[in-house]
Amino acid sequence: MSAVTAAVAGAVTTIPAADNAAALAHFAARLAFETDVSDVAADLAAGVPGVVVVDSRSQESWDQGHVQGAVHLPTGEIAARAATSIPADVTVVTYCWGPGCNGATRAALEFAKLGYRVKEMIGGFEYWAREGFPVETRSGVSRKPIDPLTAPVSGIACAC
């Protein structure tokens, strides 16, 4: 560390970044537990087998709009209904409203308790809709304009 760097401690560097081994373990683990809306949309569009998307919200929330092709299974019903609704050999992707809601985390925990392989879709339904992916309601499927704060408005994936 140079003398200039040592003299100016910022909010980012006051607590040093993790060593490489810890960083590798942490970020690899996050990817094992989480996926994002773009990756889910790409897999659904491509018809990738072995992925089931589960909306864990209430009936009222589901009716307001949900990921096209998702299965509706509210968190409180997972223990009783998962075995008859979701094949045991798939990867379950749970979602709820959005980043301010831990419903998808709670649903993922319920699936994990039952022995399912599970990931949480970060961003939830909010980012699904904001990125312009298909939203299904009783009246059909629609797409909202892409929010430029969440995805390229060109519709081309950010490729991150």
C-alpha positions in Angstrom: 0.0 0.0 0.0 1.4 3.4 -0.9 1.7 6.2 1.6 -1.0 8.1 -0.2 -3.4 5.1 -0.1 -2.6 4.5 3.6 -3.3 8.1 4.6 -6.7 8.2 3.0 -9.0 5.5 4.3 -12.4 5.5 2.6 -15.7 3.9 3.3 -14.9 1.1 0.9 -11.4 0.3 2.2 -11.8 0.9 5.9 -12.7 -2.8 6.1 -10.3 -4.6 3.7 -11.7 -6.8 0.9 -11.7 -10.5 1.6 -8.7 -12.6 0.6 -8.9 -14.4 -2.8 -9.9 -17.8 -1.4 -12.7 -16.3 0.7 -13.9 -14.2 -2.2 -14.0 -17.2 -4.5 -16.0 -19.3 -2.0 -18.4 -16.4 -1.2 -19.2 -15.5 -4.8 -19.4 -19.1 -6.0 -21.8 -19.8 -3.2 -24.0 -16.9 -4.1 -24.3 -18.1 -7.6 -25.3 -21.6 -6.3 -28.2 -20.0 -4.3 -29.3 -17.2 -6.6 -30.1 -16.5 -10.2 -31.4 -13.4 -11.9 -34.4 -12.5 -14.1 -32.4 -12.4 -17.3 -31.0 -15.9 -16.8 -34.4 -17.2 -15.9 -36.0 -15.5 -18.9 -33.3 -16.9 -21.2 -33.8 -20.5 -19.9 -37.6 -20.3 -20.2 -37.4 -18.8 -23.7 -35.0 -21.6 -24.8 -37.1 -24.3 -23.2 -34.3 -25.5 -21.0 -35.5 -28.6 -19.3 -35.4 -29.2 -15.5 -36.2 -25.7 -14.4 -39.5 -24.8 -12.7 -40.2 -21.2 -11.7 -42.5 -20.9 -8.6 -44.4 -17.8 -7.6 -44.7 -17.9 -3.8 -47.1 -14.9 -3.5 -50.8 -14.7 -2.6 -53.6 -15.4 -5.1 -54.3 -11.7 -5.3 -50.7 -11.0 -6.2 -50.6 -13.8 -8.7 -53.8 -12.5 -10.4 -52.2 -9.0 -10.6 -49.5 -10.5 -12.8 -46.8 -13.2 -12.7 -43.9 -14.7 -14.7 -45.3 -16.3 -17.8 -45.1 -20.1 -17.3 -44.6 -19.9 -13.5 -46.3 -22.3 -11.1 -48.3 -20.6 -8.4 -47.5 -22.2 -5.0 -47.8 -19.8 -2.0 -45.1 -20.3 0.6 -47.6 -21.5 3.2 -48.7 -24.3 0.9 -45.3 -25.6 -0.3 -44.9 -28.3 2.4 -48.4 -29.8 1.6 -48.4 -29.4 -2.2 -44.9 -29.4 -3.5 -44.7 -33.2 -3.9 -47.8 -33.3 -6.1 -47.1 -30.0 -8.0 -43.3 -30.0 -8.6 -41.2 -32.9 -9.8 -38.5 -33.9 -7.4 -35.7 -33.9 -10.0 -35.9 -30.2 -11.1 -34.2 -27.1 -10.1 -36.9 -24.9 -8.5 -36.5 -21.1 -8.9 -38.6 -19.1 -6.4 -39.6 -15.5 -6.6 -41.8 -13.1 -4.7 -42.4 -9.3 -5.2 -38.9 -7.9 -5.4 -35.7 -7.0 -3.6 -37.6 -5.5 -0.6 -39.4 -8.8 0.1 -37.9 -12.0 1.5 -40.8 -14.2 0.4 -38.7 -15.9 -2.2 -36.1 -16.7 0.4 -38.7 -18.2 2.7 -40.1 -20.2 -0.2 -36.6 -21.4 -1.1 -36.1 -22.5 2.4 -39.3 -24.6 2.4 -38.3 -26.3 -0.9 -34.8 -27.0 0.6 -36.4 -28.6 3.7 -38.2 -31.0 1.3 -34.9 -31.9 -0.5 -35.4 -29.9 -3.7 -32.5 -28.2 -5.5 -33.5 -24.5 -5.3 -32.4 -21.0 -6.3 -33.9 -17.7 -5.5 -34.6 -15.3 -8.5 -33.1 -12.0 -7.3 -35.1 -9.0 -8.2 -38.3 -10.9 -8.1 -41.4 -10.1 -10.0 -40.6 -6.4 -9.9 -37.4 -6.7 -11.9 -39.0 -9.3 -14.2 -41.6 -6.7 -15.2 -39.2 -3.8 -15.2 -36.8 -5.6 -17.6 -39.7 -6.1 -20.0 -40.2 -9.8 -19.8 -43.6 -11.4 -20.4 -46.2 -10.8 -17.6 -49.2 -13.1 -17.5 -52.6 -12.2 -16.1 -56.1 -13.7 -16.6 -56.5 -11.3 -19.6 -53.4 -12.5 -21.4 -49.7 -11.8 -21.7 -48.2 -8.4 -21.9 -44.8 -6.7 -21.7 -44.0 -3.4 -20.1 -41.5 -1.0 -21.6 -38.0 -1.7 -20.4 -36.9 0.4 -17.5 -33.5 2.0 -18.5 -32.3 1.7 -14.9 -32.6 -2.1 -15.0 -31.7 -3.2 -18.5 -30.6 -1.9 -21.9 -33.6 -0.4 -23.7 -32.5 -2.1 -26.9 -33.8 -5.4 -25.5 -30.4 -6.9 -26.0 -29.1 -8.6 -22.8 -26.5 -6.7 -20.9 -24.3 -9.8 -21.2 -23.0 -9.5 -17.7 
